[in-house]
Amino acid sequence: MIKEKRIYSRLKVYHLAKYRVLSGNQKGEKLVVSIKDIGGGGICLLINEDLPISSVIQVYIQFPGIREPIPCLAKIAWKKYLRNLKRYKVGAQFIEIEDIARKEIIERVKDVNDVISEEDQEKDEKK
């Protein structure tokens, strides 16, 4: 059994964000990206380009109900090529994010996970 290394819970989400590369020779414009999951410590993205591990990216996370995207810096920690999608799934650790933004992410993850947990309990009770 693999031990979970994350400090923060993650939430599977399926919406878009923007990012741009800040390090290496692939610096450039903002690109649209799909978010797979997010937590207080980092984010999992589906991207089109093959970024080296340790690349630093600026991510602009848009949550429903928040007017301005949350900007943060993240470092690519791992990547996996998904042949069927012809994209890379990458895990990025937040290296610079405002405390209030991190708290907002943590709170939203907790709220949704609490609702999911309650729904699961209700399903179990109906069995």
N, C-alpha and C positions, 0 to 999 in steps of 0.2 A: 504494500500500500504506500502511495506517495504522500508525503507529509506536505500540507499546504503551507507555503511560505508567506502568503499575503497577510498583512496586518489588517487591511480593510476589506469588508465584504464587497463583492462585485454584483453588478446588476446587468443582465443581458438587455441590451437596447438595440433598436434598429432605426437609427436616424442619421442624418448627415452632419458633418462638421467641415471645417476648412483647416488646412495646414500648409506650412511651407518649411522647407529644409533650411536650417541655419548654419550647418557645418558641412565640411567636405566640399567636393567639386560639384555637387548637385544643388547648390543654393538656387532659390528661384521664387517663382510666383506662388500665390495661394492656389491650392488645388482642393477640389471637393473629395471627401473621403467618407466611407461608411464606418460608423462606430458599431462594434460588436458587443462590447461590454465596457463598463466603467466602474470605478471605485475611487475612494479617497486617495489612493496611492498611485493610480495609473489608469491606462486606457488600452483597449485592444481595438485595432483598426484594420480595415481592409483597404489596401492601397495598390495602385497600379505599378509603382516603381520598386526596384530592388535596392532598398537603402541598406548601407552597411550597419552592423551592430554598433552601438554607441553614437550613431548619428543623432544630432540634436534637432528637434522640430518645434516650431511654434504651432500650437493647436488652438483653434477657436471653437469652443464647444457651445452649441446652441441647445438650451433646454426649453421645452414648452413652458410658457408662462414667464420666461425671463426675457426682457427686451433686448439686452445687449449680450453678445456671445461672451463666454468666459475665456479669457486668454490665459495660456499657460505654456511653459516650456517643458518638454518631455524628451527623454533619451530612449532610443530603441534598445530594448533589453533582449528581445528574441524575435525570430521571424520564421515563417513557414510558407513555402510556395504551395498554393492551392491550384493544382493543375486544372481541375474542372472549371474553376472560375477565372483562371489566368490572372490571378491577383496574389498579393502577399498578405498574409495575416501576420500582423506585428503586435507585439506587446511593448508598450512604452511606459516608462516610470516617470511620474511628474518630478521634475527637479526644481521647478520654480512655479509656484501657484499661490495666489493670495489666500491667506487663512480663511477669509470669509467665503471664498469660492470653494475651497476644499470642504469646509463645513456644510455648505449648500449641497455639494455632491453627496457627502456622507449621509446627510439627512434625507435626501431624496431616495437614495439606495435603501436606507433603513425603512422608510415609509412604504415603499413598494414591496420590499421583502416581507414586512409585517402583514400587508394585505394578502400576499400570496400564501403566507403561512396560515393565516386565518381561513382562507378559502380551502386549503388542503385539510385543515382540521374539520371543517364543516363537511367536506366530502367523506372523510373517514368516519364521521359520526353517522352519516346516512347509510353506510354499508351495513 
